[in-house]
Amino acid sequence: MEKLSLSGLGWNESFERAWSEHVAEREAARIVAVHKNRYLIATADGDMAAEVTGRLLYGVDSPLDLPTVGDWVAVQILDDRSFAVIHSVLPRFSLIKRKTPGKTIDLQLVAANIDTVFIVQAADADFNLRRLERYLVIALESNIEPVLLLSKIDQIDDAALQDRLASVAKIEPTLSVVALSNLTGQGLDQLQERLMPGRTYCLLGSSGVGKTTLLNRLLGEDLYATGEVREKDQRGRHVTTARQLSRLAGGALIIDTPGMREVGAIGQSTGIESAFSDIEELAIGCRFADCSHVHETGCAVREAVENGELDAKRYENYLKLRRESAYHERSYLEKRQKDKAFGKMAKEILKSHHKR
């Protein structure tokens, strides 16, 4: 990024208020990219490499306390302003996170301080309402505005496109949708109109839906590598391997993310309630206040499924996400307790060893 003001990087009054706690020799910077334990930060003077202090790295309670892309951090700049050390992370107003892929039960940070999540989903055969519901849960859990970018509309006819739009409106009537094509450029002007200077946007979606190609179109040049499209299914090969914050010519900030093969739910009850607000409203009519909507008599939700008012697949996905989120949250909390107990034991052993 070129030299610019902090406001051009997304700095606002809430970060200014939080900054009052920091000492004079610290400077504000924003995390542009993360590569394991090394960071690329943006300051008013430009970009530079950075690392977290040992105190911050080993003093955190969980990975949630470490910096991620989009975070504002307090840094000390060294080596003739070519390198920095990160001392602390400023409070976030939003945080996108998910369960780590695979069997490990832990939280993975995706991006912080996001104003709008662009959920990118292909309009072709890869279109999937159940996956869209999962992405909506992630966005709404952190109270971030979601917008659906329906890509690859050049691959379907108008009747199919209208069918896709109608099915989205049925599950989430208030969701904003931009239908676009990276190939023809259709819909890109409509998207550009949504991009406001100083605000931060994040692209979320599965591998091959065209996120990086879209970012290159918005940047006006091919800065990031994209994969060739497979003939078999018209899907691009997944090439983005790290989250990266970029600044567009109009002043908006946008984060591209690697394609998510798994969108695991963990401790996302608020997001589920928001993404399935229609089911939560139906639940008010249940006979029992603690109705699980599975087997109880007088369940208004099950009745709505039986009479066709509520789509059965949406109902099943709702139950699946609730079970998954609760199970993973319990497992995560148990893991945290074990980790804390082990850490306490290790400290006691070291303490007794030093006394000898």
C-alpha positions, -999 to +999 in steps of 0.1 A: +000+000+000+011+035-008+016+062+019-018+074+031-037+085+063-048+061+090-084+069+080-076+056+046-068+022+062-101+021+081-092+040+113-122+056+130-133+072+163-137+039+182-101+030+175-090+065+184-107+061+218-091+027+224-057+042+215-056+065+246-043+036+267-011+033+247+022+050+254+037+076+232+064+055+215+038+031+201+023+037+166-010+024+151-008-001+122-032-025+105-026-061+098-025-066+060-014-103+059-005-132+083+021-158+074+024-181+105+042-160+131+051-132+107+029-103+097+027-076+071+014-044+085+003-011+069+011+022+085+007+058+073+042+055+060+037+023+040+040-015+045+066-034+066+072-068+081+064-073+118+064-099+146+045-101+179+065-097+211+072-128+232+051-113+260+021-111+237+027-145+220+030-165+252+007-144+274-025-149+254-053-171+267-064-184+232-056-179+195-084-153+195-061-129+213-035-129+186-036-105+156-054-115+124-059-097+091-079-065+095-068-060+131-055-027+144-024-031+165+000-010+186+035-014+172+071-001+179+089+005+146+126-003+145+155-006+120+150+028+103+113+022+100+117-011+081+105-035+107+081-035+137+071-054+168+035-058+178+028-051+214-010-054+216-043-057+196-069-030+198-105-040+206-123-053+175-158-042+165-163-074+145-145-108+141-151-135+115-142-169+129-150-206+123-141-240+136-107-252+124-109-277+095-107-314+102-111-332+135-093-306+157-117-286+178-105-251+179-113-216+166-097-202+135-096-165+130-105-153+095-106-115+096-113-086+120-130-052+119-152-061+088-181-038+079-196-061+052-192-097+043-195-105+006-206-142+004-195-153-030-214-183-044-215-195-080-248-195-098-240-226-118-243-262-106-223-254-075-252-232-061-261-245-026-286-229-002-275-249+027-239-237+023-252-201+020-270-206+053-237-216+070-220-184+057-249-163+069-244-178+104-207-168+103-215-132+093-245-127+116-227-142+146-205-111+146-233-087+136-217-080+102-239-070+072-239-099+047-243-094+009-246-123-015-225-121-047-240-145-071-211-151-095-208-169-129-242-159-141-229-162-176-230-200-171-269-201-167-299-186-186-321-159-172-348-184-161-323-203-140-310-170-125-345-158-115-350-192-099-318-188-079-328-153-068-363-165-058-349-193-037-325-170-019-353-145-012-374-173+003-349-182+030-337-146+036-360-119+022-338-090+034-305-103+020-290-080-006-279-099-037-256-088-066-256-111-096-224-107-116-200-123-141-163-119-140-162-130-176-186-104-191-184-078-164-222-078-158-231-066-123-196-052-115-209-016-117-236-025-092-210-039-068-187-009-072-215+014-061-216-005-028-179+000-020-174+030+003-140+047+011-125+037+044-149+007+049-136-029+050-152-057+031-144-094+032-148-120+004-160-154+017-168-185-003-158-220-014-128-227-036-133-219-073-162-195-071-142-166-085-132-145-055-097-138-066-107-131-102-133-107-088-107-090-066-084-085-097-113-070-116-120-046-087-083-037-085-081-031-123-051-054-127-041-090-122-022-086-089-032-120-075-028-154-092-059-173-103-063-209-114-075-221-147-111-233-151-117-270-153-137-281-183-155-308-163-173-285-138-163-249-149-147-244-115-115-224-110-087-241-092-081-229-057-049-207-055-054-182-027-035-196+003-035-166+027-058-138+037-047-105+023-061-069+027-060-047-004-069-011-009-090-003-040-086+029-061-118+044-046-106+040-010-125+008+000-105-020+017-112-056+008-099-089+022-097-120+000-097-153+018-088-189+008-117-210-003-134-228+026-138-265+021-154-268+055-176-242+072-178-257+107-200-241+133-187-236+169-205-215+195-226-197+170-260-197+186-266-160+180-257-163+143-280-193+140-309-175+156-303-145+132-298-166+101-329-187+108-351-159+123-382-174+105-378-206+125-371-187+157-404-168+152-423-200+146-408-214+178-426-188+198-458-208+192-443-240+205-461-256+235-429-259+256-405-230+261-375-253+258-388-272+228-360-289+208-382-290+177-374-327+172-400-348+190-421-327+214-459-325+210-473-291+202-441-280+183-450-252+160-418-256+140-425-293+131-461-284+123-449-257+098-427-284+081-455-308+079-479-284+064-453-271+039-449-236+054-413-244+063-389-261+038-378-295+053-342-291+041-339-257+058-354-272+090-329-301+089-300-277+083-311-256+113-312-286+136-278-298+122-261-264+128-275-262+163-262-296+173-229-291+156-224-256+172-233-268+207-211-300+204-181-282+192-184-254+218-185-280+246-155-298+232-137-264+227-143-254+263-132-288+276-100-284+256-094-249+270-098-262+306-073-290+300-048-266+284-051-242+313-047-270+338-016-282+320-002-247+319-007-242+356+010-276+363+040-266+341+044-233+359+043-250+393+070-275+382+092-247+370+086-227+402+096-257+424+126-264+402+139-228+406+135-230+444+160-259+446 
